[in-house]
Amino acid sequence: MSVRYVPCHSVHRVVDLMNKKGKFPVKKFVTGAAVVAAASCALAISAPTAQAKAYNYGAIALSTSTGLIGYSYDYPDSSSAQARAVRSCGASDCETVVWFANGCGAVSYSNRTGNYSWAYAASRGRAQSKALSLNNSDAYIVHWNCTSNHG
């Protein structure tokens, strides 16, 4: 919790109304309002400001014809992470198959069917589990990676 002083222009306005000459039928109300305004404006208590959560992005690119994989992690945005993953893959048909923010990605492969599957999650274990569940029972993880601030 942080405490900060704030200017209280409204207190001066209420006090100015009280100091005017002439009839003011709600003087008790104005006096009470001035006391409340002065007390509440003296200190303003605010909740701590939420720190903006930093996002790190990662991606996995795959060439289904060669099985080559490229990856990236801890990039400031999704497009940079995906571009780096594709560049690091090393085959002409590499495409981003999964990207993630503050998390992990995983790719599984089935020898029986030749199918790849992929997934992302906040943790490595969950990403791997999801990638395996999307494939056949003989599938295994061929690649995973995470950003440094994953869940």
N, C-alpha and C positions, 0 to 999 in steps of 0.2 A: 504494500500500500504506500502510496506517495502522497505527500501533503504539499500543496502549492498555494501561494497567495494570489488572489485575483482582484483586479480593480472592481469596485462596486459602485458604479454610476447610479444604479437604481436606488441606493440608500440616500444619496444626495437629493434625488428627485422627491422621495417621500418626505424628507426633512424640509425641503423647500415648500412643499404644500402645507406643512404644519406652521411654518413661520409667516405665511401670508396673513395680512390683516383682513379682518372681516369675518363673516360667519362661516363656520365649517361644521356642519351637523354631525359628522362622523369622526370627531377629533379623537375619541377613544380608539376607534378602529385604526386610524392613521398612526396614532402613537404606538399601538400594538404592532402594526405592520412595520414601522420603523425599527422597533426593537428586534423583531424577527428577521428583517432584512439585514440589519447590521450584524446580528449573530451568525446568520448563515453565509454572509459574504466575507466575513473576516477570514475564514479558512474554507477552502474548497477541498474536500477529500475525494480523491479519485482512485479508482482501481488501477493497478499497475497496467501500463500500456503493453499490449501483447506484442511480442517480438514477431516480426514477419518471419514465417518459417522459410528457411532456405530450401530451394528445390534443386536437387541434382538429378540429372537425367542419364539414362543408359539405354542401350539398344543392342539387339542381336540381329545380324543379317545372315542369310543362308543361301547357298547355292544348292538347289535340289539335284542338279545334274552331277555335281562333283562331291557334295557333302562338306565343302569348305564352309567355315563359319568365321564371321568377323564380329567384333563386339566393341562396345565403348561403355564408359561409366564416368560419372562426375562431370558431365557437361552442363552448361548453364541453361540450355533449352533443348527441346525434343528434336528439332530439325538438325542441330549440330551433332547431337548424339547419333542420330540415324545416318547422317552423311559419313561420319567417322566409321561406323560399323560397316557400312557398305564398302568404303575404301579399304578397310583392313581385311576384307573377306578374300580378295584375291582371285575371284572368278568373274567373268563378264555377266553372268546371270544372277549375281547376288542381289537379294532384295531384303529389306528390313522385314522381319517376321514378327518382332515384338519390341516394343519400347516401354519404358517405365520411368516413374518419378519417385525418388526416395524409396526404392524397392529393389526387387530382383526379377530376373527373367530366366527361363529355362527352356531347353529344347530337348525333346526325346525322339528316339528313332526305333522303329520296329524292323528287325531283320526279316521277319516272316512276310510282311506286306510292303516293306520299303517306304512306309509312311513316316513323315515327321509330324510332330505336334509341338506346340509351344504355349507358354502361359507366363503371366506375371503375377506377382503378389508382394506383400510387404516384407515377407521373409523368404530366405532361400528354400527352406524346407517346404513351405506352402507352394511356391512357384514350381518346384520339382514335382511335388505331388499332383498338382493340377495338370502339368504337362504330361505326366505318366497316365493320368486318368483319361486323358483325351485320346490315347493311343491304345494299341493292342496290349494284351497281357505280357507279351515278351519284350515290350519296349524298355529301353534304358535311357538314362540321361546322357546326352552327348556333349552338352555344354550348359553352363549356368554362369551368371555373374550378377553382381549387386552394386548399387551405389554405396558410397561410404557411409551415408546416413540412413540406411534402410532400417525398417521396423525392427 
